[in-house]
């Protein structure tokens, strides 16, 4: 028995309380303390750079410089060799030498885990970037146009070129996602499904802001980020709201960059997880935006 418990039991004896009661009180206090510790552990981790990601097991983090919430996207695996059946082997007399064998599909990791912004970069965050970094877009941003389609700081930033998006990502210490990363994250853990939420177009307006209105989709233009249901990884607006710039060139000509995800102006076909679009990296539109990612550092970093 600990010294504290002995002292407590002596006090309890003097006031007529049994040792059992004292032990129960200690047990209740211990449970409460454990609960407080768990609540502390549950707080989101604040991260300042990719190097700090090493060893972090949290599924969500807060990126220090822009305050953006980011969610963990697990390692990317691909099927290299599909499952097949190796036929049985018999000798010349018809006796079995080797039984029929099913060779399972072979999976290999083609990408490490990374963190992705849970939301598209907002007007408010991009304004902070412009004020803090000294960055000057090649063409001045027409804020009258921006506010027509994205009227508040909680709406996605639009009318940004690929270069503007890349400059923001560099300033904040992140990068644009590769096209493979974007699609893998958009699927939210679903395999072979048409949309980020599954195969049913009937529920699209619960998850995406696209042409027209109805259900949760009540916006004519851009919606505030996070207004719809997230996908399986906790990412919002991976279908609809604004097209999102990716790192990659669209093709070998290297004249256009990849855009993914569809927008408030598009049809349901544009919301498909595999749908690809593109445009020149110097062009802007009222439905072009972006989000960022940060990967785990390699041994060389």
C-alpha positions as CSV (number, residue, x, y, z in Angstrom):
1,X,0.0,0.0,0.0
2,X,1.4,3.4,-0.9
3,X,2.3,6.0,1.7
4,X,-0.4,8.3,0.4
5,X,-3.1,5.6,0.6
6,X,-2.0,4.7,4.1
7,X,-2.3,8.3,5.2
8,X,-5.7,8.6,3.5
9,X,-6.9,5.4,5.2
10,X,-5.8,6.7,8.6
11,X,-7.7,9.9,8.1
12,X,-10.7,7.9,6.9
13,X,-10.6,5.6,9.9
14,X,-10.7,8.7,12.2
15,X,-13.8,10.0,10.5
16,X,-15.4,6.6,10.1
17,X,-14.9,6.0,6.4
18,X,-13.8,2.5,5.3
19,X,-10.7,1.7,3.4
20,X,-12.8,0.3,0.6
21,X,-14.5,3.7,0.1
22,X,-11.1,5.4,0.0
23,X,-9.9,3.0,-2.6
24,X,-13.0,3.7,-4.7
25,X,-12.3,7.4,-4.5
26,X,-8.8,6.9,-5.6
27,X,-10.0,4.8,-8.5
28,X,-12.5,7.5,-9.6
29,X,-9.7,10.1,-9.5
30,X,-7.4,7.9,-11.5
31,X,-10.0,7.4,-14.2
32,X,-10.6,11.1,-14.4
33,X,-6.9,11.7,-14.7
34,X,-6.5,9.2,-17.5
35,X,-9.4,10.9,-19.3
36,X,-7.7,14.2,-19.1
37,X,-4.5,12.7,-20.5
38,X,-6.4,11.1,-23.4
39,X,-8.1,14.4,-24.1
40,X,-4.7,16.1,-24.2
41,X,-3.4,13.5,-26.6
42,X,-6.4,14.0,-28.9
43,X,-5.5,17.6,-29.6
44,X,-4.3,18.2,-33.2
45,X,-0.6,18.5,-33.6
46,X,0.8,21.8,-34.9
47,X,3.6,21.2,-37.6
48,X,5.9,23.9,-39.0
49,X,7.7,21.9,-41.7
50,X,7.9,18.5,-43.5
51,X,10.9,17.5,-41.4
52,X,8.6,17.6,-38.3
53,X,6.3,15.0,-39.8
54,X,8.7,12.3,-39.0
55,X,7.3,10.1,-36.3
56,X,3.9,11.8,-36.2
57,X,1.1,9.2,-36.0
58,X,-1.8,11.7,-35.8
59,X,-4.4,11.5,-38.6
60,X,-4.9,15.3,-38.6
61,X,-2.5,18.1,-38.1
62,X,-2.5,21.9,-38.2
63,X,0.1,23.5,-40.5
64,X,1.6,26.4,-38.5
65,X,2.2,29.0,-41.1
66,X,-1.2,29.2,-42.6
67,X,-3.3,27.4,-39.9
68,X,-4.7,25.0,-42.5
69,X,-6.0,21.6,-41.2
70,X,-4.3,18.7,-43.0
71,X,-5.3,15.0,-43.0
72,X,-3.0,12.0,-43.3
73,X,-3.3,10.1,-46.6
74,X,-1.9,6.5,-46.3
75,X,0.7,4.9,-48.4
76,X,-0.2,4.3,-52.1
77,X,-0.2,0.7,-53.2
78,X,-0.8,-0.7,-56.7
79,X,-1.4,-4.1,-58.1
80,X,1.7,-5.1,-60.1
81,X,0.8,-8.7,-60.9
82,X,-2.9,-9.8,-60.7
83,X,-4.0,-13.0,-59.1
84,X,-3.7,-16.1,-61.4
85,X,-3.9,-19.9,-61.1
86,X,-0.9,-22.0,-61.8
87,X,-2.2,-25.3,-63.3
88,X,-1.5,-28.7,-61.8
89,X,1.6,-30.7,-63.0
90,X,1.3,-34.5,-63.8
91,X,4.0,-37.0,-64.7
92,X,3.9,-39.2,-67.8
93,X,1.7,-41.8,-65.9
94,X,-0.9,-39.3,-64.9
95,X,0.2,-39.1,-61.3
96,X,0.1,-35.7,-59.6
97,X,3.4,-34.0,-59.2
98,X,2.3,-30.6,-58.2
99,X,-1.2,-29.5,-57.2
100,X,-2.9,-26.5,-58.8
101,X,-1.8,-23.3,-57.0
102,X,-3.5,-19.9,-56.8
103,X,-0.9,-17.2,-56.9
104,X,-2.2,-14.1,-55.1
105,X,-2.0,-10.6,-56.6
106,X,1.2,-8.8,-55.8
107,X,0.9,-5.3,-54.3
108,X,3.8,-2.9,-54.1
109,X,4.1,0.5,-52.5
110,X,4.4,3.2,-55.2
111,X,4.0,6.3,-52.9
112,X,4.6,7.2,-49.3
113,X,2.1,8.5,-46.9
114,X,1.5,12.3,-47.0
115,X,-0.7,15.0,-45.6
116,X,-3.2,17.0,-47.7
117,X,-5.1,20.2,-46.9
118,X,-8.6,19.1,-45.8
119,X,-10.0,22.2,-47.6
120,X,-9.2,24.2,-50.7
121,X,-7.0,27.2,-50.1
122,X,-9.4,30.1,-49.2
123,X,-9.6,33.7,-50.2
124,X,-8.5,34.6,-46.6
125,X,-5.4,32.5,-46.7
126,X,-4.4,33.7,-50.1
127,X,-4.7,37.3,-49.0
128,X,-2.5,36.5,-46.0
129,X,0.0,35.1,-48.4
130,X,0.0,38.2,-50.6
131,X,0.5,40.5,-47.6
132,X,3.2,38.4,-45.9
133,X,5.3,37.2,-48.8
134,X,5.5,40.2,-51.1
135,X,4.6,38.0,-54.0
136,X,3.2,39.8,-57.1
137,X,1.1,37.8,-59.6
138,X,2.1,38.3,-63.2
139,X,-1.3,39.9,-63.8
140,X,-2.8,41.9,-60.9
141,X,-5.8,40.0,-59.3
142,X,-9.2,41.5,-60.1
143,X,-10.7,41.4,-56.7
144,X,-14.1,42.5,-58.0
145,X,-14.2,39.3,-60.1
146,X,-13.0,37.2,-57.2
147,X,-15.6,38.5,-54.8
148,X,-18.4,38.0,-57.3
149,X,-17.9,34.2,-57.3
150,X,-16.1,33.8,-53.9
151,X,-17.4,36.6,-51.7
152,X,-15.9,35.8,-48.3
153,X,-12.6,34.8,-46.8
154,X,-14.1,31.3,-46.2
155,X,-14.7,30.7,-49.9
156,X,-12.0,29.1,-52.2
157,X,-9.5,31.4,-53.8
158,X,-10.0,31.6,-57.5
159,X,-8.5,33.4,-60.5
160,X,-5.1,31.9,-59.7
161,X,-2.6,30.6,-62.2
162,X,-0.6,27.4,-61.7
163,X,2.3,29.7,-60.9
164,X,0.3,31.6,-58.3
165,X,-0.7,28.3,-56.6
166,X,2.9,27.0,-56.7
167,X,4.2,30.3,-55.2
168,X,1.7,30.0,-52.3
169,X,2.7,26.4,-51.7
170,X,6.4,27.3,-51.6
171,X,5.8,30.2,-49.3
172,X,3.8,28.0,-46.8
173,X,6.4,25.2,-47.0
174,X,4.3,22.7,-48.9
175,X,3.8,21.8,-52.5
176,X,1.0,21.1,-55.0
177,X,-0.1,17.4,-55.2
178,X,1.0,15.2,-58.0
179,X,-1.9,14.0,-60.2
180,X,-1.5,10.4,-58.8
181,X,-1.6,11.7,-55.2
182,X,-4.6,13.9,-55.9
183,X,-6.6,11.0,-57.4
184,X,-5.6,8.5,-54.7
185,X,-6.6,11.0,-52.0
186,X,-9.9,11.9,-53.8
187,X,-11.0,8.3,-53.7
188,X,-10.8,8.3,-49.9
189,X,-9.9,4.7,-49.6
190,X,-12.6,3.5,-52.1
191,X,-11.4,1.1,-54.8
192,X,-12.8,1.2,-58.3
193,X,-15.6,3.7,-57.5
194,X,-16.7,6.4,-59.9
195,X,-16.9,9.3,-57.5
196,X,-15.1,10.3,-54.3
197,X,-18.1,9.1,-52.3
198,X,-19.0,5.9,-54.3
199,X,-20.9,5.1,-57.5
200,X,-24.3,6.9,-57.0
201,X,-24.8,10.1,-58.8
202,X,-28.1,10.5,-56.9
203,X,-26.3,11.6,-53.7
204,X,-23.8,13.9,-55.5
205,X,-25.3,17.1,-54.1
206,X,-24.5,15.9,-50.6
207,X,-20.8,15.9,-51.5
208,X,-20.3,18.4,-54.3
209,X,-21.1,21.9,-55.5
210,X,-21.6,21.7,-59.2
211,X,-23.9,23.1,-61.9
212,X,-27.3,23.9,-60.6
213,X,-28.6,23.6,-57.0
214,X,-30.6,21.2,-54.8
215,X,-30.1,19.4,-51.6
216,X,-27.0,20.7,-49.7
217,X,-25.9,22.4,-52.9
218,X,-27.6,25.8,-52.6
219,X,-24.9,28.0,-54.1
220,X,-25.0,29.5,-57.6
221,X,-21.2,29.9,-57.7
222,X,-18.5,28.8,-55.2
223,X,-19.5,27.5,-51.8
224,X,-17.6,28.2,-48.6
225,X,-15.1,25.4,-48.2
226,X,-16.3,22.4,-46.2
227,X,-20.0,23.0,-46.9
228,X,-20.5,19.4,-48.1
229,X,-19.8,15.9,-46.7
230,X,-16.1,14.8,-46.7
231,X,-14.8,11.7,-48.4
232,X,-13.4,8.7,-46.6
233,X,-10.1,10.4,-45.7
234,X,-11.8,13.5,-44.3
235,X,-11.2,15.7,-47.4
236,X,-13.8,18.2,-48.5
237,X,-14.7,19.4,-52.0
238,X,-12.6,16.8,-53.8
239,X,-15.5,16.8,-56.3
240,X,-16.9,20.2,-57.3
241,X,-16.5,23.8,-56.1
242,X,-13.3,24.6,-58.0
243,X,-10.9,22.8,-60.3
244,X,-7.6,22.2,-58.5
245,X,-4.1,22.6,-60.0
246,X,-1.7,19.7,-59.7
247,X,2.0,19.6,-60.2
248,X,2.0,17.6,-63.4
249,X,2.2,18.5,-67.0
250,X,-0.9,17.2,-68.8
251,X,1.0,15.5,-71.6
252,X,4.4,15.3,-73.2
253,X,4.0,18.6,-75.0
254,X,4.5,20.4,-71.6
255,X,2.3,23.3,-72.5
256,X,-0.6,22.6,-70.1
257,X,-0.9,21.6,-66.5
258,X,-3.3,19.2,-64.9
259,X,-6.5,20.3,-63.2
260,X,-8.7,17.8,-61.2
261,X,-12.0,17.6,-59.4
262,X,-14.6,19.5,-61.3
263,X,-16.2,22.8,-60.2
264,X,-19.4,24.7,-59.5
265,X,-19.8,25.3,-63.2
266,X,-19.3,21.7,-64.3
267,X,-21.5,18.6,-65.0
268,X,-21.5,15.4,-62.9
269,X,-19.1,13.7,-65.3
270,X,-16.4,16.2,-64.2
271,X,-16.8,15.0,-60.6
272,X,-15.5,11.5,-61.4
273,X,-12.4,10.7,-59.5
274,X,-10.6,9.7,-62.7
275,X,-11.7,12.7,-64.7
276,X,-8.8,14.8,-66.1
277,X,-8.8,18.4,-67.2
278,X,-6.0,20.8,-68.2
279,X,-5.0,24.3,-69.2
280,X,-2.0,26.6,-69.7
281,X,-0.2,27.4,-66.4
282,X,-0.6,31.2,-66.9
283,X,-4.4,31.1,-67.3
284,X,-7.0,31.9,-64.6
285,X,-10.7,31.3,-64.4
286,X,-13.5,31.8,-61.9
287,X,-13.5,28.1,-61.1
288,X,-9.7,27.5,-60.8
289,X,-8.3,27.0,-57.3
290,X,-5.9,24.6,-55.5
291,X,-4.9,22.8,-52.2
292,X,-1.5,21.8,-50.9
293,X,0.2,18.6,-49.6
294,X,3.3,17.9,-47.6
295,X,5.1,14.6,-47.5
296,X,7.2,12.8,-45.0
297,X,10.9,13.6,-45.3
298,X,13.3,11.0,-46.8
299,X,16.6,10.1,-45.3
300,X,18.3,12.6,-47.6
301,X,16.2,15.5,-46.5
